[in-house]
Each structure stands twice: as structure tokens, then as C-alpha cells.
Amino acid sequence: MEPLVVVGALVAAGYILASSESPLQEDRSKTLVDYYVQGGDLDTALDKGYRLVELHVYSDGEDQPVVALSPQYDGINARGFQSCCAAILQKAFPSRDPLILSIVLHTEKSFTANRVAQHLKTTVRRQLFSGTIENIPLSELADKVIIACGNEARGTDLEPLVNISWNESHLRRLTYQQAAHPREPDELRSFTHSHIAIVAPDQAFSKFKVMDDVYAYGCQWNLCPTPLGRPGFISRT
């Protein structure tokens, strides 16, 4: 695989994503590791056509799942998880691309995770992809929801719905700073040749100006907004 390159950005690795003057010739028989995808919070992502969404899920007083609408959840500024599922079903499909749904559980209550699974199975059940996504061509993932999560889903009804976990070897979750300034750049670049890296904001995210150097080591799934954010999947070759 050739390195990923960013147009119009001063990055040491010198990657180029795409050029408006030379349209991409996509080979949709390739797998997700061969593509870059931009994402964000639910409303921003759906409105802009991004195919990567992250929902930070908390438990309300009745153990119902709610999604925080701001980085610092205050117990009030949230919307129901079921409402988020309905918005995804209405706005994200149909599409020739899958929607990657990253779920971050901020609760250890299994009731909440079980209800997350229930809402998924009753709302976007036809779009849920079953099984792992390794070696699956992008063309076979059209109109599907791919769920990424961590260890918090283990032992709950949500676990069987998770397609890829950042607590396992094939998905690495990085903060913006870890992606833009890795301790071992060559190792991270090598990892992204055959595995997925997802870049997400951290608590100090607002203190740093987001630059295109987050691409510099080939990270494929990017939740940090950048000037090069584009909808859909962008070929890395």
C-alpha cells in the first residue's frame, strides 16, 4: 500500500489524499483499511454526509441510554439514544457506503448497554452488519451500520452487535495528539497498512489547533474536524 497523502498541508510525511483535478478511481473491492473516512458528532456528521459517528452514552436515572450533546456531560444536555438511532435511519440511508457507529459507554450498568442493543435492533436492525469487518470488501458493506466499541460492551446484549473493538489488536483508538505526534511514527504507519486507527478528541482537544498532520501516519478513521473533511470513503492509494 502506498502512503496516504494530504493536499495543501505542510506535513513531514507528505501524503496526498485526493485532488479535485484528478478524480479518484475507486476500487470498491478493497477493504476498510484502504480508505480514509471523516466523522464527527451525530448532527454534524449526518448533515455533512460524513460516514463516521461517535456517540458518548450515559445512563439516566431510569437506566435508559442517553447521548451527551457536549464533551462535558452535566446530566442534562443529552438526547435519548433511541432518538439518535431514528435520526441515523432517516438521514444516513440509503447509501453506497456503510456508516461507522462508534459507541463510547460511560456507564458500567449492563441494563443501559442492553437497552442500547435493543434500540439498535429495533431501529436500524436491517442495516446492522453481522460479524467482523476484516477482509470484507467495501462494496459488501453498502447501507450497513458498523459498530465499534470497547470492553464496556462485554457480557451485555451489545457485545454480539460489535463488529470491531478498540480493545483488540485490529483497531487502535488514538487521541488527536497521539495520532499527530506519535512516539513511533514508523510503527503507527505500519499498523495502519493492515489495521484500523480511529482518531478521537481528548479532554484537551480545544487547546490545540487541528491541523492536517493527523493524516501524517495513515490514520483511517478521523473524528477530529479538519479542513480536508469530505463525505464518504476516500481511497488511500
Sequence and secondary structure as in RCSB ss.txt:
>XXXX:A:sequence
MEPLVVVGALVAAGYILASSESPLQEDRSKTLVDYYVQGGDLDTALDKGYRLVELHVYSDGEDQPVVALSPQYDG
INARGFQSCCAAILQKAFPSRDPLILSIVLHTEKSFTANRVAQHLKTTVRRQLFSGTIENIPLSELADKVIIACG
NEARGTDLEPLVNISWNESHLRRLTYQQAAHPREPDELRSFTHSHIAIVAPDQAFSKFKVMDDVYAYGCQWNLCP
TPLGRPGFISRT
>XXXX:A:secstr
    B TT   TT  B  BTTB     TTS GGGEEEEEESHHHHHHHT SEEEEEEEE TTS EEEESSSS  S
SSEEEHHHHHHHHHHHS S SS EEEEEEE    HHHHHHHHHHHHHHSGGGB  S  TT  GGGGTT EEEEE 
GGGTTSTTGGG SEETTSTTEEEEEHHHHHS S HHHHHHHHHHSEEEEE  TTGGGS   GGGGTT   EE S 
 TT  SSEEE  
